[in-house]
Amino acid sequence: MSPETPVASAPAARLLIVDDDDATRETFSRILRLEGYEVRSATNAESGLREIESGYPDAVILDLRMPFINGLGLLYRLRAVQPHRQTPVVVVTGDQCLDDSVLAELRDLGADVRFKPLWFEDLVDVARSLLQARPPRPRVA
């Protein structure tokens, strides 16, 4: 290959962050963009679902406690639609006292659970582990 031949690079992994807290959402987005990811964000479950439908994220970082439809409700909706049944999801919450039944329900839906605060390195590790678990992207015709 000559030095002039361009090398095709893999497209950036696409992450969706759904969190009603502006500071958390913006901080997570900024950190992950600096790491080279394509990041979209949503302020609630409804806008998160629209982003999922329009952008086919490779993985989702989801807040648990949100108004109206919480993270668990969004996760049920995500899992009900193909091709999103296998989209890797991590639920991030500041609630340190989750019932075992809620934790079991989240895990049954295929979501990992992490607790806030997430430090820079923790967030990057979460993104990497989510993307290692992702299914292949759907082919676009």
N, C-alpha and C positions, 0 to 999 in steps of 0.2 A: 504494500500500500504506500503510495507516495505521500509526502507531507501535505500536499494540496488536497488530498482526498478527504472530504468531511466525514467524520465518524458520527453515525446516528446514535444519539443518546436515548436512553429509555425515558419515556414520559415521567414527569414527577408524580409521585404517589399522591392521591387526592384524599384529603382528610376533611371531615365535617365535624365542627364543634358546635354543640347545641347546649347553650347555657344562658339563663336569664340574667346572670350577673355580668354587667358590662365589663368590669375590670378583669374578671377571670377570663371571659371570652376573648377579649382583646389581647391579654397577656399570653394566653395559650396560642392564639393565632400568630402573634408576632414571633414567639419562640420557634414555633414549628416552621414558619416561613424562612426564618434564618437558617434552619436545618435543611432547607431545600424542598420542602413539601409544598404542594398546591393546597391551600387552605380556604375553605368557605366556612361561614359561621351563620348561626341562626339564634334568635333571641327566645324562641319558644318552640314547642313541639310542632305546631302547625307550620311554621316557616321551615322547620327542620325537615318535615315530610316533603314540602315543596322542593327543597334543595336535594333531597334524596331522589325524588322522582326526576328531577331535571339533570342532576349531575353524576349519578351513579358513583358515590364516593367509594373509595377502596376500604375505608374504615371510618368509624364514628366514635367520637368522644362525647359522652352524653351526661349532662347533669341529672341527678335523680329528682331533686326537689325544684319543681317549676310550677307556676300557676296554671290552672285549668287542666291541661293534660300534662301529667308528670312524665319523668323519664321512663318509668315502667310502662305507661300507656303508649308512649312513642315506640318503645321496643316491641310491644305486642303488634302494633301496626306495621312496623318494619318487617317482622318475621312472618306476617300474613301474606306478604307479596313476594312473588318470585320476580327478580333474581336476588332479592335482599335477604332471603332466609339464611344465607351463609355470610353476610357482611360482618366482619369482625367489629365488635362493640366493646368499649369499656365504659362503665358507668362510674362517674366520679361524684363523690358526695362529701359534704362536710358533716353529715350525720354519723357520728361515731357509734351510735347505739341502734343499729338496724336489727330488726327482728330476724331470727334465724330463718323464718319462713320467707321473708322478703329476699334475703340473700340466696336461699335455695331457688326461689322463683326466678331471680335474675340469672343465676347460673344455668337453670333449666332452659332459659331462653338464649343461652350461649353468650352471655355477657360476663366479662371479668369485672370485678369491683375494686376500685381504688379509693382511698380516703384523702381528702384535702387536709392540709396543703400538699400540693405536688410541687416539688422543687424542679428547677430547670432540668437536671439530669434525669429525674423521675419521669417527667413528661416526655422527654426524648426516648427513654426506654419503653414507655407505654406505647408510643407511636411505632417504634421499631417492632415490638412484639405483636402489635395488631397487624401490621403489614406483612409480617412473616406468616400469619395465619390466614391471609386473604385468599379467596378463590381467584381464578383467572378472570380478567376483565371480559365482559361480553364483547363479542366482535361487532363492529359497526360496519354495516354494508354500504 
